[in-house]
Amino acid sequence: MAEELEVIPYEKAIEMIQIHDGSVHTFRSSVPGMLFGADWPEARLLAAMKKFPIHPSGPVASKSNHAIVLFDDRGPLFIETKEEGRI
C-alpha cells in the first residue's frame, strides 16, 4: 500500500514561495541524475499550483530552499521557498 503524501494548502504554499522580480526559481529532474533549473513566471507557477497538489519536498531539496514540490504532467517540479518557509 502506497504512503499518502501530505498536501500543502495553496494559500500556505503561496506564503512560502520566494519571488524574484515576478518569477520563481524551480528545478526538476527529467533525466536520472540530472537537474534542470528554470525560472517560472509567477502567474504561470501560481496557475500550476492551483491545478496540481502541492507537497513538502524531501530533505535535500528543502536544504536548498526548494521545500515544496508539485507533480505536473512532466513529473516533480521543486519550487524555491523562503528560508523561513522551510518545512
C-alpha positions in Angstrom: 0.0 0.0 0.0 1.5 3.3 -1.1 2.0 6.0 1.6 -0.1 9.2 1.0 1.8 12.4 0.6 1.0 15.4 2.8 -0.8 18.1 0.8 0.1 21.7 1.5 -2.9 24.1 1.1 -2.5 26.6 -1.8 -2.7 29.6 0.4 0.1 28.3 2.7 2.3 27.4 -0.3 1.9 31.0 -1.7 3.3 32.4 1.5 6.3 30.0 1.3 7.5 30.7 -2.3 10.4 33.1 -3.0 9.5 35.5 -5.8 12.3 37.3 -7.6 11.1 40.2 -9.9 8.0 38.3 -11.0 9.5 34.9 -11.3 10.2 31.9 -9.1 13.1 29.5 -9.4 12.3 25.8 -9.9 14.1 22.7 -10.8 13.1 19.3 -12.0 14.8 16.0 -12.9 13.7 14.7 -16.2 16.7 12.5 -16.7 18.0 10.3 -13.9 21.0 12.1 -12.2 20.4 15.5 -13.9 18.7 18.5 -12.5 17.3 21.3 -14.8 16.7 24.7 -13.2 14.4 27.3 -14.7 12.6 30.5 -13.6 8.9 30.3 -14.0 6.8 33.5 -14.4 4.9 34.0 -11.1 1.4 33.9 -12.8 2.2 30.7 -14.6 3.5 29.0 -11.5 0.5 30.1 -9.4 -1.8 28.6 -12.1 0.1 25.3 -11.9 -0.1 25.4 -8.1 -3.9 25.7 -8.3 -4.1 22.8 -10.8 -1.8 20.3 -9.1 -1.5 19.2 -5.4 1.5 20.7 -3.6 3.6 18.6 -1.2 6.6 19.1 1.1 9.8 18.1 -0.7 12.4 15.8 0.8 15.4 16.9 2.9 17.8 17.5 0.1 15.6 19.9 -1.8 14.4 21.5 1.4 18.0 22.3 2.4 18.5 24.1 -0.9 15.4 26.2 -0.2 13.1 24.2 -2.6 10.9 22.9 0.2 7.7 22.3 -1.8 7.0 20.2 -4.9 4.2 19.7 -7.2 3.7 16.8 -9.7 2.5 18.0 -13.0 2.3 16.3 -16.4 6.1 16.3 -16.7 6.9 15.0 -13.2 8.0 16.6 -10.0 8.6 20.4 -10.0 10.6 21.6 -7.0 9.8 25.3 -6.1 12.1 27.7 -4.4 10.9 28.8 -0.9 11.9 31.5 1.5 14.3 30.3 4.1 11.7 30.8 6.9 9.3 28.8 4.7 11.3 25.6 5.1 9.2 22.7 6.5 
